[in-house]
Amino acid sequence: MLLGMSDPWVTLAYVANIAVTLFCVIYGVINYNSGDDSGEVK
């Protein structure tokens, strides 16, 4: 039982949510300064 959650689907959803959040934060940090900063509107 993880954090009081006995249903494995709830535990899986909780862990997946944390994993996706970490992935997005790491991806954002890596790609923060990449890209075109010319200011042109396309």
Stockholm file with secondary structure:
# STOCKHOLM 1.0

chainA/1-42         MLLGMSDPWVTLAYVANIAVTLFCVIYGVINYNSGDDSGEVK
#=GR chainA/1-42 SS CBTTBCCHHHHHHHHHHHHHHHHHHHHHHHTTTCSCCSCCCC
#=GC SS_cons        CBTTBCCHHHHHHHHHHHHHHHHHHHHHHHTTTCSCCSCCCC
//
